[in-house]
């Protein structure tokens, strides 16, 4: 069965610093991979997705993620954090056979002024 | 498109009462997912439908929970009788064949007293 591991339930960075949120997956087939963001009291919103095209995927709000097959990773990065990036971020992998997404536990990003 | 619509946005009820949550997926989407989100258990898939047919309800916690999709534009999640431990945010999401991206509604925040 597929699984997703997000390292760190909370990540704290200073405004202007690099953001790195880690996601590792296990999958027996080439996966589709997703990052979603959830702002307080809102639903989940797609940030970016990997569907076997370019390994470096650019998303909204300056975020990007790189698919590394050898490391089974799909880490999310942003060069310079902004206060508005404070939210919870979820990594997910697709079970290609049935359209379900397997979700990580989420990482809460805290931005220090 | 208006996106996924959920109602009500907030529901406060007393233990033992019946609760009905409603969802209107994005027009043209043929997959519909019901999730529950709590601090303790994170994001859990309860049930999902394809072309109005329930495909996997293994995440439904108990017989007190039931879900229906009478047509392509409407689904309900019912809890009868409700219990305090059902307090959570319930999300509906939809997707369409060929694109495994799930689009989330704003959620229903349920509090059972």
Interface residues (C-beta under 8 A of the other chain):
Chain A: X32 X34 X36 X41 X42 X43 X44 X45 X46 X49 X90 X94 X96 X98 X99 X100 X101 X103 X105 X106
Chain B: X4 X31 X42 X43 X45 X48 X50 X55 X56 X91 X93 X95 X97 X100 X101 X102 X103 X104 X105 X106 X107 X109
